[in-house]
Amino acid sequence: MAFPLPDPMRLALDRAHEAALTGEVPVGAVVTREGEVVAVAGNAMRDRHDPTAHAEMVALREAARALGTSRLDDCDLWVTLEPCAMCAGAIALARIARLYFAAPDPKGGAVFHGPRLFGQPTCHHAPDVYPGIGEEEAAAMLRRFFQERRG
């Protein structure tokens, strides 16, 4: 039995699809606070000519600006791909309460793969992590995107 995706993950997947249409790697992110959407972003590295414009980074920046604080400790982050080391570091620094992600990233992920940043003794804050929400759709979107470019 399939369950409907939580609205924030649906929104993140939709934004990932939009990013793919512009040639960006299809990753989307949503920051929520008390169930309300604070920020929505897709990968924007090509568009902004910015190697740090990953969906998570853009969403965290927008949320911090919207809320007027760098501490997002009462916020959740929903993202379509396991965050990389840069994004995981930003998530820890922002004090995100809960991280929900769709597809694992064995090559570039840093939550359950690679450095497993939140488990390091130098990491001062680790969010609660909930993987696999919308995994099939996110993984299929990423596979299609890269097959089209390599094909």
C-alpha positions in Angstrom: 0.0 0.0 0.0 1.4 3.4 -1.0 0.9 6.3 1.3 0.8 9.9 0.1 3.9 11.9 0.6 4.0 14.6 3.2 3.3 17.9 1.5 6.8 19.3 2.1 8.4 16.4 0.4 6.0 16.6 -2.5 6.9 20.3 -2.8 10.6 19.4 -2.7 10.2 16.8 -5.4 8.3 19.3 -7.6 11.1 21.8 -7.2 13.6 19.2 -8.1 11.7 18.5 -11.3 11.7 22.3 -12.0 15.5 22.4 -11.5 16.0 19.5 -14.0 14.0 21.5 -16.6 16.6 24.3 -16.3 19.6 21.9 -16.6 20.3 21.7 -12.8 20.8 18.4 -11.1 17.2 17.6 -9.8 17.4 18.3 -6.1 14.8 20.2 -4.2 14.6 21.4 -0.6 11.9 22.8 1.7 12.3 24.4 5.2 9.2 24.2 7.4 8.5 25.5 10.9 5.5 24.2 12.8 4.3 22.6 9.6 4.3 25.9 7.6 6.6 26.3 4.6 9.3 28.9 5.2 11.5 28.4 2.1 11.5 26.3 -1.0 14.5 25.9 -3.3 16.0 23.8 -6.1 19.6 23.4 -7.1 20.8 26.6 -8.6 24.5 26.2 -9.2 24.4 26.7 -12.9 21.9 29.5 -12.8 23.7 31.4 -10.1 27.2 30.5 -11.1 27.7 29.4 -7.5 29.1 26.0 -6.5 27.5 26.4 -3.1 24.0 26.9 -4.5 22.8 23.4 -3.6 19.1 23.2 -2.9 19.6 22.8 0.8 22.0 25.8 1.0 19.6 28.1 -0.9 16.6 27.0 1.2 18.6 27.5 4.5 19.7 31.0 3.4 16.1 31.9 2.4 14.7 30.5 5.7 17.2 32.4 7.8 16.5 35.6 6.0 12.7 35.1 6.2 12.9 34.4 9.9 15.5 36.9 10.7 17.9 34.5 12.4 20.7 32.1 11.6 19.4 29.6 14.2 16.7 27.4 12.6 16.4 25.1 15.6 12.6 25.0 15.4 12.7 24.2 11.7 12.7 21.0 9.6 14.4 20.4 6.3 13.0 18.2 3.6 15.3 17.4 0.7 15.2 15.0 -2.2 18.7 13.7 -1.9 21.0 12.8 1.1 22.9 16.0 1.8 26.6 16.3 0.9 29.3 17.3 3.5 28.8 21.0 2.8 25.1 20.9 3.2 25.3 18.6 6.2 27.7 21.1 7.9 25.3 23.9 7.2 22.4 21.9 8.6 24.3 21.3 11.8 25.3 25.0 12.0 21.7 26.1 11.4 20.6 23.7 14.2 17.9 22.2 12.0 15.6 20.0 14.3 14.7 17.3 11.8 16.1 16.3 8.4 13.9 14.3 6.1 15.5 13.1 2.8 14.3 11.0 0.0 17.2 9.2 -1.9 20.4 8.0 -0.4 23.6 9.2 -2.0 26.4 6.5 -1.6 28.8 8.6 -3.7 28.4 12.1 -2.3 26.2 11.8 0.7 27.5 12.7 4.1 24.7 11.7 6.5 24.7 7.9 6.2 27.6 7.7 3.7 31.1 9.2 3.4 32.0 11.2 6.5 28.7 10.6 8.3 29.1 14.1 9.6 26.4 14.1 12.3 28.2 11.2 14.0 31.5 13.0 14.3 32.6 14.3 17.7 33.3 17.7 16.2 29.7 18.1 15.1 28.0 20.2 17.7 24.4 19.6 16.6 22.8 16.6 14.9 19.2 16.7 13.7 16.9 13.8 13.9 17.1 12.1 10.5 14.3 10.4 8.6 15.5 8.8 5.3 13.7 7.2 2.4 10.6 9.5 2.2 9.9 9.7 -1.5 13.0 7.7 -2.3 11.7 5.9 -5.4 10.5 9.1 -7.2 13.7 11.1 -6.3 16.0 8.3 -7.3 14.2 7.7 -10.6 14.3 11.5 -11.4 18.1 11.5 -10.7 18.7 8.4 -12.8 16.8 9.9 -15.8 18.6 13.2 -15.5 22.0 11.6 -15.7 21.1 9.0 -18.3 19.9 11.8 -20.6 23.2 13.6 -20.2 25.4 10.5 -20.6 23.3 8.8 -23.1 
